[in-house]
């Protein structure tokens, strides 16, 4: 299962599991936008697709 988060800046983060997705989106948000997102925030933004 691939999980995808599309940031408001149009950056797309994809990962194969929840922990990796959370880590990558959290890193993107804090380094690029200086925003701290919680795990719940990130999972609420995520789309899953079976593939
Ligand atoms: Zn972004």
PDB file of the backbone (N, CA, C, O) and the ligand in Angstrom, with CONECT records:
HET     ZN  A 101       1
ATOM      1  N   UNK A   1       0.851  -1.200   0.000  1.00  0.00           N
ATOM      2  CA  UNK A   1       0.000   0.000   0.000  1.00  0.00           C
ATOM      3  C   UNK A   1       0.885   1.248   0.000  1.00  0.00           C
ATOM      4  O   UNK A   1       1.802   1.373   0.812  1.00  0.00           O
ATOM      5  N   UNK A   2       0.602   2.147  -0.902  1.00  0.00           N
ATOM      6  CA  UNK A   2       1.337   3.403  -0.949  1.00  0.00           C
ATOM      7  C   UNK A   2       0.483   4.502  -0.331  1.00  0.00           C
ATOM      8  O   UNK A   2      -0.696   4.652  -0.651  1.00  0.00           O
ATOM      9  N   UNK A   3       1.096   5.252   0.547  1.00  0.00           N
ATOM     10  CA  UNK A   3       0.388   6.379   1.163  1.00  0.00           C
ATOM     11  C   UNK A   3       0.999   7.669   0.622  1.00  0.00           C
ATOM     12  O   UNK A   3       2.217   7.802   0.503  1.00  0.00           O
ATOM     13  N   UNK A   4       0.128   8.601   0.302  1.00  0.00           N
ATOM     14  CA  UNK A   4       0.559   9.853  -0.308  1.00  0.00           C
ATOM     15  C   UNK A   4       0.000  11.041   0.465  1.00  0.00           C
ATOM     16  O   UNK A   4      -1.166  11.051   0.862  1.00  0.00           O
ATOM     17  N   UNK A   5       0.848  12.033   0.671  1.00  0.00           N
ATOM     18  CA  UNK A   5       0.379  13.313   1.202  1.00  0.00           C
ATOM     19  C   UNK A   5       0.789  14.389   0.215  1.00  0.00           C
ATOM     20  O   UNK A   5       1.953  14.488  -0.175  1.00  0.00           O
ATOM     21  N   UNK A   6      -0.196  15.201  -0.184  1.00  0.00           N
ATOM     22  CA  UNK A   6       0.126  16.344  -1.022  1.00  0.00           C
ATOM     23  C   UNK A   6       0.093  17.590  -0.149  1.00  0.00           C
ATOM     24  O   UNK A   6      -0.938  17.953   0.418  1.00  0.00           O
ATOM     25  N   UNK A   7       1.237  18.225  -0.061  1.00  0.00           N
ATOM     26  CA  UNK A   7       1.354  19.424   0.760  1.00  0.00           C
ATOM     27  C   UNK A   7       0.680  20.596   0.058  1.00  0.00           C
ATOM     28  O   UNK A   7       0.467  20.576  -1.154  1.00  0.00           O
ATOM     29  N   UNK A   8       0.349  21.618   0.845  1.00  0.00           N
ATOM     30  CA  UNK A   8      -0.256  22.816   0.237  1.00  0.00           C
ATOM     31  C   UNK A   8       0.698  23.530  -0.704  1.00  0.00           C
ATOM     32  O   UNK A   8       0.257  24.341  -1.518  1.00  0.00           O
ATOM     33  N   UNK A   9       1.993  23.251  -0.616  1.00  0.00           N
ATOM     34  CA  UNK A   9       2.964  23.851  -1.537  1.00  0.00           C
ATOM     35  C   UNK A   9       3.113  23.017  -2.808  1.00  0.00           C
ATOM     36  O   UNK A   9       3.938  23.330  -3.666  1.00  0.00           O
ATOM     37  N   UNK A  10       2.314  21.957  -2.925  1.00  0.00           N
ATOM     38  CA  UNK A  10       2.319  21.056  -4.083  1.00  0.00           C
ATOM     39  C   UNK A  10       3.394  19.980  -4.028  1.00  0.00           C
ATOM     40  O   UNK A  10       3.464  19.139  -4.924  1.00  0.00           O
ATOM     41  N   UNK A  11       4.216  19.986  -3.016  1.00  0.00           N
ATOM     42  CA  UNK A  11       5.151  18.871  -2.834  1.00  0.00           C
ATOM     43  C   UNK A  11       4.348  17.613  -2.513  1.00  0.00           C
ATOM     44  O   UNK A  11       3.353  17.660  -1.789  1.00  0.00           O
ATOM     45  N   UNK A  12       4.795  16.503  -3.061  1.00  0.00           N
ATOM     46  CA  UNK A  12       4.127  15.236  -2.807  1.00  0.00           C
ATOM     47  C   UNK A  12       5.093  14.308  -2.082  1.00  0.00           C
ATOM     48  O   UNK A  12       6.227  14.101  -2.514  1.00  0.00           O
ATOM     49  N   UNK A  13       4.618  13.757  -0.975  1.00  0.00           N
ATOM     50  CA  UNK A  13       5.423  12.799  -0.214  1.00  0.00           C
ATOM     51  C   UNK A  13       4.728  11.446  -0.276  1.00  0.00           C
ATOM     52  O   UNK A  13       3.538  11.335   0.018  1.00  0.00           O
ATOM     53  N   UNK A  14       5.475  10.424  -0.659  1.00  0.00           N
ATOM     54  CA  UNK A  14       4.928   9.075  -0.732  1.00  0.00           C
ATOM     55  C   UNK A  14       5.755   8.144   0.129  1.00  0.00           C
ATOM     56  O   UNK A  14       6.975   8.281   0.230  1.00  0.00           O
ATOM     57  N   UNK A  15       5.074   7.198   0.747  1.00  0.00           N
ATOM     58  CA  UNK A  15       5.774   6.183   1.533  1.00  0.00           C
ATOM     59  C   UNK A  15       4.948   4.904   1.539  1.00  0.00           C
ATOM     60  O   UNK A  15       3.744   4.917   1.280  1.00  0.00           O
ATOM     61  N   UNK A  16       5.614   3.813   1.837  1.00  0.00           N
ATOM     62  CA  UNK A  16       4.948   2.516   1.836  1.00  0.00           C
ATOM     63  C   UNK A  16       4.342   2.160   3.181  1.00  0.00           C
ATOM     64  O   UNK A  16       3.587   1.194   3.287  1.00  0.00           O
ATOM     65  N   UNK A  17       4.664   2.923   4.199  1.00  0.00           N
ATOM     66  CA  UNK A  17       4.074   2.651   5.503  1.00  0.00           C
ATOM     67  C   UNK A  17       3.896   3.951   6.284  1.00  0.00           C
ATOM     68  O   UNK A  17       4.506   4.979   5.992  1.00  0.00           O
ATOM     69  N   UNK A  18       3.035   3.853   7.284  1.00  0.00           N
ATOM     70  CA  UNK A  18       2.611   5.016   8.044  1.00  0.00           C
ATOM     71  C   UNK A  18       3.772   5.720   8.751  1.00  0.00           C
ATOM     72  O   UNK A  18       3.874   6.946   8.713  1.00  0.00           O
ATOM     73  N   UNK A  19       4.634   4.951   9.388  1.00  0.00           N
ATOM     74  CA  UNK A  19       5.732   5.563  10.144  1.00  0.00           C
ATOM     75  C   UNK A  19       6.661   6.375   9.251  1.00  0.00           C
ATOM     76  O   UNK A  19       7.096   7.467   9.615  1.00  0.00           O
ATOM     77  N   UNK A  20       6.958   5.825   8.077  1.00  0.00           N
ATOM     78  CA  UNK A  20       7.840   6.519   7.144  1.00  0.00           C
ATOM     79  C   UNK A  20       7.166   7.772   6.615  1.00  0.00           C
ATOM     80  O   UNK A  20       7.794   8.825   6.499  1.00  0.00           O
ATOM     81  N   UNK A  21       5.892   7.655   6.297  1.00  0.00           N
ATOM     82  CA  UNK A  21       5.154   8.805   5.790  1.00  0.00           C
ATOM     83  C   UNK A  21       5.144   9.930   6.821  1.00  0.00           C
ATOM     84  O   UNK A  21       5.422  11.085   6.498  1.00  0.00           O
ATOM     85  N   UNK A  22       4.825   9.585   8.049  1.00  0.00           N
ATOM     86  CA  UNK A  22       4.777  10.592   9.121  1.00  0.00           C
ATOM     87  C   UNK A  22       6.137  11.263   9.282  1.00  0.00           C
ATOM     88  O   UNK A  22       6.219  12.485   9.410  1.00  0.00           O
ATOM     89  N   UNK A  23       7.193  10.471   9.276  1.00  0.00           N
ATOM     90  CA  UNK A  23       8.538  11.029   9.443  1.00  0.00           C
ATOM     91  C   UNK A  23       8.892  11.974   8.301  1.00  0.00           C
ATOM     92  O   UNK A  23       9.453  13.046   8.527  1.00  0.00           O
ATOM     93  N   UNK A  24       8.565  11.576   7.079  1.00  0.00           N
ATOM     94  CA  UNK A  24       8.934  12.385   5.914  1.00  0.00           C
ATOM     95  C   UNK A  24       8.114  13.661   5.821  1.00  0.00           C
ATOM     96  O   UNK A  24       8.651  14.723   5.507  1.00  0.00           O
ATOM     97  N   UNK A  25       6.825  13.566   6.091  1.00  0.00           N
ATOM     98  CA  UNK A  25       5.973  14.760   6.026  1.00  0.00           C
ATOM     99  C   UNK A  25       6.332  15.710   7.162  1.00  0.00           C
ATOM    100  O   UNK A  25       6.382  16.926   6.977  1.00  0.00           O
ATOM    101  N   UNK A  26       6.581  15.141   8.339  1.00  0.00           N
ATOM    102  CA  UNK A  26       6.971  15.960   9.480  1.00  0.00           C
ATOM    103  C   UNK A  26       8.255  16.725   9.174  1.00  0.00           C
ATOM    104  O   UNK A  26       8.374  17.912   9.478  1.00  0.00           O
ATOM    105  N   UNK A  27       9.204  16.031   8.575  1.00  0.00           N
ATOM    106  CA  UNK A  27      10.475  16.670   8.202  1.00  0.00           C
ATOM    107  C   UNK A  27      10.244  17.766   7.158  1.00  0.00           C
ATOM    108  O   UNK A  27      10.804  18.856   7.271  1.00  0.00           O
ATOM    109  N   UNK A  28       9.436  17.485   6.163  1.00  0.00           N
ATOM    110  CA  UNK A  28       9.133  18.482   5.127  1.00  0.00           C
ATOM    111  C   UNK A  28       8.492  19.717   5.741  1.00  0.00           C
ATOM    112  O   UNK A  28       8.908  20.843   5.469  1.00  0.00           O
ATOM    113  N   UNK A  29       7.490  19.504   6.560  1.00  0.00           N
ATOM    114  CA  UNK A  29       6.748  20.630   7.140  1.00  0.00           C
ATOM    115  C   UNK A  29       7.638  21.482   8.041  1.00  0.00           C
ATOM    116  O   UNK A  29       7.567  22.711   8.010  1.00  0.00           O
ATOM    117  N   UNK A  30       8.461  20.838   8.827  1.00  0.00           N
ATOM    118  CA  UNK A  30       9.290  21.614   9.750  1.00  0.00           C
ATOM    119  C   UNK A  30      10.456  22.290   9.040  1.00  0.00           C
ATOM    120  O   UNK A  30      10.816  23.418   9.377  1.00  0.00           O
ATOM    121  N   UNK A  31      11.049  21.611   8.060  1.00  0.00           N
ATOM    122  CA  UNK A  31      12.219  22.206   7.407  1.00  0.00           C
ATOM    123  C   UNK A  31      11.836  23.243   6.361  1.00  0.00           C
ATOM    124  O   UNK A  31      12.521  24.254   6.209  1.00  0.00           O
ATOM    125  N   UNK A  32      10.736  22.999   5.636  1.00  0.00           N
ATOM    126  CA  UNK A  32      10.354  23.898   4.548  1.00  0.00           C
ATOM    127  C   UNK A  32       9.406  24.987   5.033  1.00  0.00           C
ATOM    128  O   UNK A  32       9.520  26.141   4.620  1.00  0.00           O
ATOM    129  N   UNK A  33       8.475  24.626   5.904  1.00  0.00           N
ATOM    130  CA  UNK A  33       7.419  25.566   6.297  1.00  0.00           C
ATOM    131  C   UNK A  33       7.516  26.017   7.748  1.00  0.00           C
ATOM    132  O   UNK A  33       6.740  26.868   8.184  1.00  0.00           O
ATOM    133  N   UNK A  34       8.446  25.463   8.492  1.00  0.00           N
ATOM    134  CA  UNK A  34       8.571  25.784   9.910  1.00  0.00           C
ATOM    135  C   UNK A  34       7.266  25.532  10.657  1.00  0.00           C
ATOM    136  O   UNK A  34       6.871  26.308  11.527  1.00  0.00           O
ATOM    137  N   UNK A  35       6.608  24.431  10.301  1.00  0.00           N
ATOM    138  CA  UNK A  35       5.342  24.033  10.910  1.00  0.00           C
ATOM    139  C   UNK A  35       5.528  22.653  11.531  1.00  0.00           C
ATOM    140  O   UNK A  35       6.086  21.751  10.906  1.00  0.00           O
ATOM    141  N   UNK A  36       5.060  22.499  12.753  1.00  0.00           N
ATOM    142  CA  UNK A  36       5.113  21.190  13.390  1.00  0.00           C
ATOM    143  C   UNK A  36       3.762  20.502  13.223  1.00  0.00           C
ATOM    144  O   UNK A  36       2.745  21.001  13.706  1.00  0.00           O
ATOM    145  N   UNK A  37       3.749  19.371  12.547  1.00  0.00           N
ATOM    146  CA  UNK A  37       2.520  18.607  12.362  1.00  0.00           C
ATOM    147  C   UNK A  37       2.537  17.386  13.266  1.00  0.00           C
ATOM    148  O   UNK A  37       3.573  16.747  13.450  1.00  0.00           O
ATOM    149  N   UNK A  38       1.386  17.073  13.820  1.00  0.00           N
ATOM    150  CA  UNK A  38       1.289  15.847  14.616  1.00  0.00           C
ATOM    151  C   UNK A  38       1.018  14.665  13.697  1.00  0.00           C
ATOM    152  O   UNK A  38       0.655  14.826  12.531  1.00  0.00           O
ATOM    153  N   UNK A  39       1.203  13.476  14.254  1.00  0.00           N
ATOM    154  CA  UNK A  39       0.892  12.264  13.497  1.00  0.00           C
ATOM    155  C   UNK A  39      -0.559  12.278  13.009  1.00  0.00           C
ATOM    156  O   UNK A  39      -0.839  11.911  11.868  1.00  0.00           O
ATOM    157  N   UNK A  40      -1.471  12.702  13.875  1.00  0.00           N
ATOM    158  CA  UNK A  40      -2.883  12.762  13.488  1.00  0.00           C
ATOM    159  C   UNK A  40      -3.116  13.741  12.345  1.00  0.00           C
ATOM    160  O   UNK A  40      -3.895  13.466  11.433  1.00  0.00           O
ATOM    161  N   UNK A  41      -2.436  14.888  12.397  1.00  0.00           N
ATOM    162  CA  UNK A  41      -2.547  15.868  11.309  1.00  0.00           C
ATOM    163  C   UNK A  41      -2.128  15.238   9.981  1.00  0.00           C
ATOM    164  O   UNK A  41      -2.809  15.371   8.964  1.00  0.00           O
ATOM    165  N   UNK A  42      -1.000  14.556  10.022  1.00  0.00           N
ATOM    166  CA  UNK A  42      -0.432  13.985   8.799  1.00  0.00           C
ATOM    167  C   UNK A  42      -1.319  12.862   8.261  1.00  0.00           C
ATOM    168  O   UNK A  42      -1.556  12.774   7.056  1.00  0.00           O
ATOM    169  N   UNK A  43      -1.799  12.021   9.146  1.00  0.00           N
ATOM    170  CA  UNK A  43      -2.655  10.920   8.678  1.00  0.00           C
ATOM    171  C   UNK A  43      -3.979  11.443   8.135  1.00  0.00           C
ATOM    172  O   UNK A  43      -4.568  10.832   7.244  1.00  0.00           O
ATOM    173  N   UNK A  44      -4.452  12.568   8.666  1.00  0.00           N
ATOM    174  CA  UNK A  44      -5.677  13.175   8.154  1.00  0.00           C
ATOM    175  C   UNK A  44      -5.496  13.718   6.741  1.00  0.00           C
ATOM    176  O   UNK A  44      -6.457  13.825   5.979  1.00  0.00           O
ATOM    177  N   UNK A  45      -4.240  14.064   6.395  1.00  0.00           N
ATOM    178  CA  UNK A  45      -3.922  14.594   5.062  1.00  0.00           C
ATOM    179  C   UNK A  45      -3.628  13.482   4.064  1.00  0.00           C
ATOM    180  O   UNK A  45      -3.574  13.727   2.859  1.00  0.00           O
ATOM    181  N   UNK A  46      -3.439  12.273   4.555  1.00  0.00           N
ATOM    182  CA  UNK A  46      -2.916  11.199   3.711  1.00  0.00           C
ATOM    183  C   UNK A  46      -3.999  10.515   2.891  1.00  0.00           C
ATOM    184  O   UNK A  46      -5.138  10.352   3.329  1.00  0.00           O
ATOM    185  N   UNK A  47      -3.611  10.128   1.707  1.00  0.00           N
ATOM    186  CA  UNK A  47      -4.447   9.270   0.862  1.00  0.00           C
ATOM    187  C   UNK A  47      -3.730   7.943   0.676  1.00  0.00           C
ATOM    188  O   UNK A  47      -2.520   7.885   0.457  1.00  0.00           O
ATOM    189  N   UNK A  48      -4.509   6.892   0.771  1.00  0.00           N
ATOM    190  CA  UNK A  48      -3.928   5.568   0.575  1.00  0.00           C
ATOM    191  C   UNK A  48      -4.389   5.014  -0.750  1.00  0.00           C
ATOM    192  O   UNK A  48      -5.519   5.255  -1.172  1.00  0.00           O
ATOM    193  N   UNK A  49      -3.522   4.274  -1.404  1.00  0.00           N
ATOM    194  CA  UNK A  49      -3.948   3.599  -2.622  1.00  0.00           C
ATOM    195  C   UNK A  49      -3.351   2.208  -2.655  1.00  0.00           C
ATOM    196  O   UNK A  49      -2.162   2.017  -2.399  1.00  0.00           O
ATOM    197  N   UNK A  50      -4.168   1.270  -2.964  1.00  0.00           N
ATOM    198  CA  UNK A  50      -3.705  -0.098  -3.127  1.00  0.00           C
ATOM    199  C   UNK A  50      -2.996  -0.197  -4.462  1.00  0.00           C
ATOM    200  O   UNK A  50      -3.479   0.324  -5.467  1.00  0.00           O
ATOM    201  N   UNK A  51      -1.862  -0.857  -4.476  1.00  0.00           N
ATOM    202  CA  UNK A  51      -1.202  -1.023  -5.759  1.00  0.00           C
ATOM    203  C   UNK A  51      -0.329  -2.261  -5.751  1.00  0.00           C
ATOM    204  O   UNK A  51       0.314  -2.570  -6.755  1.00  0.00           O
TER     205      UNK A  51
HETATM  206 ZN    ZN A 101       5.232  21.789   1.597  1.00  0.00          ZN
END
